[in-house]
Amino acid sequence: MSDHQLTSTIGERMMALISELYPICRSITGDGVRRSLSILQRCIPLEVHEVPSGTAVFDWTVPSEWNIRQAYINDPDGRRIIDFEDHSLHVLNYSTPVHKKVPLQELQAHLHSLPEHPDWIPYRTSYYQKNWGFCLPDRLRESLPEGMYEVCIDSTLEPGHLTYGECFLPGTSDEEILFSSHICHPSLANDNLSGVVLAVFLARALQGKTHRYGYRFLFAPGTIGSITWLAQNQHRVQRVKHGLVIACVGDPGRLTYKKSRQGSAEIDQAAAYVLERSGEDYEIVDFSPYGYDERQYCSPGFNLAVGSLTRTPHGRFPEYHTSADNLDFIQPEALLNSLNKYQRVVDVLEKNRTFRNLNPFCEPQLGKRGLYSALGGRPDSQTRQLAMLWVLNLSDGRHSLLEIARRSEVDFQIIHDVASLLESHQLLEAV
């Protein structure tokens, strides 16, 4: 099988998993999250955690659990004009139960649509205020005649649990890399089934391999899920050396990296390096306390080195939080491209080291150690010789290999290779 065929197959498998998850109505709690995590458990070793409603998590409280069985609107002639079974976005997420007849004027106060996109269904929620409602295309809303409408939302909102999944792949050190993706959105492909599925395939790629870091993959509801995880793991969260929030990685837009609060952490440098060397268009933006769960990991009490690597950022594509964020909006090629960039970031973090030159007074004589001959015959021998000089000069216990690669403009893999060679000849020691 050619490389192109292999990557096409991976892309198709990613799309197949997204397609299986897409119809499920997920929320910040409930059976939709459990069902989704159960599907992921077929792919990776995933531990499911249940945190009871009412549990205090810093300044927040785990909410009551929401589940829904059916919902619909019948018009004055008894015709069903909206049915939850047709699309899970049709219901205001976290709607309280209701079954009654209401006049059009009262119904309109509970309807949500997008006049600027009259054929799309918006995604709306009411997690922390009791309410009920329906979402529908504006074209349908504008066509509704006067009269009495039967509305039914068969839902429950009662004490239960917040559910999240965690996959941990141990490394040779106690330090961890965290990959976090929110799993709460119903029937939205890019935001964020693309992130969930990329995390699954990244975990599968790392599973069974020896690696320096432990890798923790978190599948949790947005905001309240990450807050709950941080509260439950506060005693060991400082093991997280690097992290990325995975979201919106399946659209055709360019890749965008949002820096951690620290701004120049190793993860910030690694992500920037991978994008800089990709030969593709990209954008790097500074941290802001608005966005996805990076704002929880980067809150001042934790200040973890967690950035976010997306394609088009949230809110910057028209399809965001609408029914147009569907299976046709995302592309296998974009998913694969994103996955490859994440794998490249992992590779850089795994191989990045900081060394000290053990022969710092002038250049060591490399010829007598056979180091020039070790490079002979290679088409890139001159580049590797230059890389060796850069590594020797900047290995002062303060510059990492990644910093040396960026400063010298020599490929990181070559810098890593010559550093390993110099270490084997007792010219460098890791610090």
Secondary structure, 3 states (H helix, E strand, C coil): CCHHHHHHHHHHHHHHHHHHHCCCCCCCCCHHHHHHHHHHCCCCCCEEEEEECCCEECCEECCCEEEEEEEEEECCCCCEEEECCCCHHHECECCCCEEEEEEHHHHHCCEECCCCCCCCCECCECCCCCCCCEECCHHHHHCCCCCEEEEEEEEEEECCEEEEEEEEECCCCCCEEEEEEECCCCCCHHHHHHHHHHHHHHHHHHCCCCCCCEEEEEEECCCHHHHHHHHHCCCCHHHEEEEEEECCCCCCCCEEEECCCCCCCHHHHHHHHHHHCCCCCEEEECCCCCCCCHHHHCCCCCCCCEEEEECCCCCCCCCCCECCCCCCCCCHHHHHHHHHHHHHHHHHHHHCCEEEECCCCCCCCCHHHCHHHHHCCCCCHHHHHHHHHHHHHHCEEEEEHHHHHHHHCCCHHHHHHHHHHHHHCCCEEEC
